[in-house]
Amino acid sequence: SAGGGIYCDGTVTVAGTVITDNVASACDGGYALGGGAYCSADARVTECTIGRNAVINCNLASLGGGVYCAGDSLVEDSTIFDNYVAGSNCDAGGGGGVAFDWTGTGRLENCRIIANIAGDNGGGVLCHGSPSIIDCVIAENYSWSECFGWNGEGCGGIAGGGWGTYQAQPIIRGSLIARNSGFGCGGIARCAGLIQDCTIVENNGYNGG
């Protein structure tokens, strides 16, 4: 299933909305994406509060506890907190707060990504494709996976997923990445793009940085 709370496809704007206590699940097969919201194409989420949502999948990958961003979607001026994502094994359960699509160029601007949990990688944000993370606070997120070493698993803050031509190449600029923790990496892992003018402090990676 996709979009436990809201499914946005196309030129859609969701503004000033509270999206909480929703679940996207797919234990009967398929993928589960976006516990709070699924956004694709040119969808825009602005000035929203997205919290306490979950994505659960018994068989395959689950992505984006708070928001799953595909295409050129934009999430701005929003707070994404206390969301959860869990899959069935390693390489499943990514992006406790936000997960970006494999080939998209989604944007996360002036957002607070706080206290989210991923069962695999990217407690705060899981990056695929070439997304932009601008002027955000990504703090106190957690990944409890012990699968670090494959696809960036176990990173509490921002994790890049993929391999080969699908390697994540995000632009991370002007953001605070702080007090995140994970079995593999606390702050940022497996991102081949640009990190500029950021503050990265007090993260805790049990087996990484």
Helices and strands as residue ranges (DSSP letters): E 6-9, E 13-15, E 18-20, E 23-25, E 32-33, E 37-40, E 44-46, E 49-51, E 54-56, E 62-63, E 67-69, E 74-76, E 79-81, E 84-86, E 98-100, E 107-109, E 112-114, E 117-118, E 125-127, E 132-134, E 137-139, E 142-143, E 158-160, G 164-166, E 171-173, E 176-178, E 181-182, E 188-189, E 194-196, E 199-201, E 204-205
